[in-house]
Amino acid sequence: MVRRFEHARILMYSHDTFGLGHLRRCRTIAHSLVADYHGLHILLISGAQIAGAFDYRARVDFVKIPSVIKLRSGEYTSLERHIDLRETMKMRQAIIRHTAESFQPDFFIVDKEPLGLRGEIEETLSYLKTRGTTLVLGLREVMDAPALLNAEWRQHDVMRKIGLFYDMIWAYGPPDFYDPLTGLEVPPAIRAKMKFVGFLQRSLLPEGLPGHRPEGEYILVTTGGGGDGADLIHAVIHSYQQDPELTHKALVVLGPYMPARKRRKLIRKAAGIPYIEMIEFDSRMEDLIAGARAVVAMGGYNTYCEILSFDKPALIVPRMRPREEQLIRARRAAELGLIEMLLPEEAEDALRFAAALKALPNRPRPSQSNPDLRLEGLVHISEIVGDWLDQRHRHQFTVVENMS
């Protein structure tokens, strides 16, 4: 039964400097919550350049803050090159604070970056803490190599500030897959706030778009946002060129953030291969993954959840830098028999990669290797939010009763 919470509000923050992962995760959670709770309104703050390219359900909206992009070196720069990064950060910080003051949320859910990009939400966290907003930090199940994460958090005193600000920490995976804070010294008080909610299951919208998926069987090749995906797609094309027996139809999604020069080069390179179809972007990747016979990907969090949700054989070639998140996830998933993994240097061996691609459609699906795997993140988040809003509603009702 759908429950109703009149005038309940959730604000979500997604810093979005590289790829689409943070925005897509927030949007998935938001859509699930408004489906479960009538009267609930959710506002996403996003730095994603193409936040407006996605569909949003009724009672879910977004505020776009100026985009900052992360370079492969790990450094940041303003998307608009003529604007100084410091000016961009000041604008972002002011918009975030003003949005929080205007929206007055019951919950503030922060994706991955506890203090925001370069500390941009710290002031907003302080403000919302004083007015009793419930502050939630959501962490994907793998953050980064422990040594790298530890150094980054120590430099900015992040662990202490998590303890200071946040009421809850949600890890978006099951506890037996991976702990996002592996290798860090985590105070007991912070551990006590932490809940492993599980992977976030994906589903299809009820209405299918005619002609949205390619006809017949296909392998889907996706690199997420595509900003650093050219090497993987080049390796796929090279495998088709080197092995004439590789004849699976492949739908390649380049990603909206792939540099134009690299995009043009790959399209030219694939032009003579009849088995490869290329598109730039699709806002409904769930549809394409659900229709695919198998998936080739770099293995970001959202793609991984989709592979598990739609139970697809998958070949993962993870990104190795600047973060090791995809490598750690892929190694653990391969260990559990959920996917097959090739390291980038292994994928450069065209005949080895071609052999893996030929075998891919017939490899076991995740459910065959790990039948006990459950994707319960959205269900658990909904229960937590519902219980918390119930408590808040009862408390407010008691206060009103006592005053009358």
N, C-alpha and C positions, 0 to 999 in steps of 0.2 A: 504494500500500500504506500502511495506517495504521501509524504507528510508535508505540512505547511508551516513555515516560519515567516510571519509577516515582517517585512522590513529588515530581515537579516542580510548582512553584507560581508563579503569576503574580498579583500584586496590581495592580488598576487603580484609578485615581482620577479621578472626574468631579465637578467642583464644582457644576454644575447650579443656576444661579440664575435662569435665564430660558429657558423652553421645554424641549424634550426632546432636543435635538440631541446633547449630549455623552453622555448615557446611552445613547441608541440607537446611537451610533457605537461606544462601548465594548462594548456587548452584541453587536453584529455581529462585532467582532473576536474576542471571547471565544468565541462559538459556533463560529466558523470554526476556531479553534485546538484546542478540545476535540474537534472532529470529526476533526482531522488527527492528534492525539496522544493516545493512550490513556495513562492514568496522570497526565495533567496536570490540575491543579485550579486554577480561577480564581476570585478573589474581587473583586467590584466594590465600591468605596466610592462612594456616591452621595448627593448632597443633593437628588435629585429627589423632589418631593412624592409622586409616584405610581409610584415605582420598583417597588412590589409589584404593579402592575397588569399587568406584562409577564410572559410565560412565560420560563423559563430552562431551558436544557438541563441534563442531568445533569452534575455536576462544575463547574457555574457557579452561584455564589450571590452575594448582595449584602449589604452592611452599610449601613444607612440612617443618615446623620448628620443632625442637625437642619437643617431647610430655611431657607435665606436667599433672599429674592427680590430681583430687580433691578427697580427702577422704571424707567419710560420716561426719566426724567431721567438714568439711569445710576447713581443712588445705590442703596445696599442697605438692607434692613430685615429683621428676623426675621419669619418667617412667623407665628409665635405672637407677636402684638403685645404681650402682657403681659411677654415676656421681652426684656431689653435685648440689643441686637446684640452688645455686647462679651461678655456671658455666653454667648450662642449660639456665638460664635466660639471661646471657650475650650473649650466642650463639644466642638465639631467637632474642634478641634486635638487634644484629649486622646483622643478615640475613634480618630482616624486613627493616632496614634502607638501606642496600645495594640494596634490591629488589626495593624499592621506587626510589632510585637514578638511577638505571639502567632502570627501566620501564617508569619513567617519566609520571605518570598518569594525566589525566584531572580531574578525580574524585577519591577520596579515601573514600570508604564506610566502616565504622567500625561497627561491629555487637556487640551491647549490652554493651561492656566494654569501656566507653568513653576514658580512658587512656591506655587501654590494660591490660593484666594480669600484676599486680604489676607495672603498669606504663610503660610497655615495649614499647609502641608506642609514648610516649610523645615527644621524640626526633624527631621521624619521622614526627609527626604532625607539629612540629615547622619548620622543613625543608620544608615540602610540602607547608605550609602556605606562606613561603617567596617566593616560585616560582609560586604562584597563583593557585595551585590546589584547586578545590572545595572540601571541607571536609564535609562529611555527617555522622551523627550518626544515626544508625538504632536501635530502641528499640522495643522489643516485647511488646505486649499490656499490659502484666502484668510483672513487674520486680521482685518485692518481697513485703513482708509486709512493709508498709511505714516506720515504726520505724526502721526496720533493714536496709533498703536502705538508710534512712536519716543518720543513724550513720556511715555507710560505706562511704558514699559520703562526709560527713563532715570531717571525719578523713583524707581524701586525697584531700580536697579542690576541689572536682570534679565539683561542679556547676559553680564555677568561671572559671575553665579551659574549661568547655564546652562553656561558653560565649566567652572566649578568642580565641578558635581554630575553632569552627564549624560554617559553613555557613547555614546548614540545619539540622533539626532533623526529622526523619520519625518515626512515631509510627505505628507499623504493626497491626493495628486494627481500627475499627470505633470508633468515640468519644463517642457514647452512650453505648459501651460495657464496657470499663474501660480505665482510664487515667494512663499510666505507672508512672507518677510523682505525683500521689495522695498522699496528706499528706506532700509533700515537699514544702518549700518556693522557688518558681520559679520566678526569676526576669522577668519583662515584656519583656526585650530584648531577653531572651531565649524563652519565650512563643511565641514571634513573629516569631521565626525560626521554630516552631514546626508545623508539618502537620500530621494529622491522615490519612494515605493512605488507610487503610482498611486491612482486612485479605488477605493473599496470597493464591489465588486459585491454586489448583493442578489439573493436567490433565495427561492423559495417553500418553505414546509415541505411535506413529502411529503403529509401528510394535509390535505385541504381541509375546511373546516367547511361542512356543508350550509346553504344559504341565506345564506351569509356575504356574498356579493356581490349587489348588486341585479340583477334580471333585465333583459335587454336591454342596449342600448348606453347609456353615460352618460359625461359629462364629470365628472371628479373635481375638486372645489375644496377645497384644503387650505391651512391657514395654520400647520401644525406644531402647536406647543403652544397657539397661539391667543391668547396674552397680549396681542398687539398686532395681531391679525388682523381685527378688526371692520370696519375701513375697507375692506379688500379685499372682504369678503363683502357689505357694504352696496353696494359698486359693482357687484357681480355681480347682486344683486337688482334694483338700480335699472335696469340694462341690460335685464333681462327685462320690467320694468314699462314701459319706454319704447319697446321694439321688439317689436311683436306677431309679427314674423317669426322671432324667436329662440325656437326650440322644441326645442332639444337638451335631453334629460333631464340634469339636473345633480344629483350627489350632493355635498352640502356637509358637510365635517367641521369643526365649529366649533373643536375643540381643548379639552383639559381645563382649560387655564389662562385661558380667556376669562372675564372678569368676568361674574357671573350677570346683572347688570342689562343688559349689552350682549347677552348670549345671548338673554334673554327678548325684547328689542326686535327682534332679527333674526328670531327665530322668528315673532313677530307679523307682521313686515313681509313675510315670505315666504309667509305662510299662504294668501294668495289666488292664488298662482302654481302651477298644476298640474304644472309641469315641474321644480320644485325639491323635493328631499328633503333633510332636514337630520338629522344625527346629531351627538352631542356628541364622541365619542371612539371610536377603534378601535385596539387594541393591535397589529393586524396590517395596518398601512398598505400593506405590500408586496402583500398580496392585493388590496386595493382599487385600487392603481395598476396592477397587472398586468391587472386586469379592465377598466380604463377605456379608452375610445376616445382620450381626451386628458386633459391635466392643466393646471389653473390653480393657481398657487402663488406664494408669496413668494420661494421659491428658497433655503431653507436648505440646508446641505450634504447632509443625509440625503435630503431630497426630490429633490435634484438627482441624487444617485447612483441613486435608484430610477427616475427618469425615463430615465436613460441605460441602466440595467440592463434595463428592460422596454421600452425603445425607443419611448417615447410622445411624440407631438407635445405641446409645452408652451408655455404663455403665462405669463410670469413678471412679476409686479408687485412689485419688491423693496422691502424696508424700507430707509429712508434714515437712520434714527437710532435709538439713540445710536451704533451702529456702521454703517459703510458696506460691510461685508462682502458683504451680499446684492447691493448695487448693483454692486460690482466684479465679482462672479461672473457676474451676469446680463449685464453689458456684454461681458465676455470670451466668454461662451457664445453671445451673439447675434452677435458678430463672427465666430465660427466656424460660424455657421449652425445651432447645436444647438437653440436655442430662439427664440421671439419675445419681445421685452420691451416693456412699457409702463411708463413712470414713473407713480407714484401720481397725479400731477395729470392725466396723460393718461387714466388709468382712470376718473377722475371724470367725464369726458365720456361720458355714457351711450351715445350712439349710436356713438361711436368704439369703445368697449369692446364693444358688442353686435356690431359688424362683425367685430372680432377674434375674438370667441367663435364666431360663425357659421362663420368660415373655419377655425377651429382644427383640427377633426377631419381636415381634408384637407390640412393643411400637412405638409411632409416630416418624416419621423421622423429622430431624430438620426443613425441609421446611414446614412441616405440622403445627408445633408449632409456627414458626416464618417466615411466607411467605415473609416478606419484607427484610429478611437478604440478603445482597449482599457481594460477595467477589471480591473486586475491587482493591486490593493492587497492583498487578502486572501492571494493566492498568494505574493506577495513577503514579506509579514509572516510567513507560515508558514515560508518558507524561512529567513528570518533567525533566527527563534526556534529552529527545529530545529537549525540549524548551531551556534548559541550553546549550546544545551543539550547537544549532542554534545560540544563542546569542554569544557564544564563537567564532563560525565560522565567524559570521558577523563582530565581533570586530577584529579578526585577518585579515580578508579580507580588512577592512577599514584601518588598520595599514599598510598593504602591499601597498594598493593603495596610501596612503599619502606619503609613502617613495619613490614611483616610480616617 
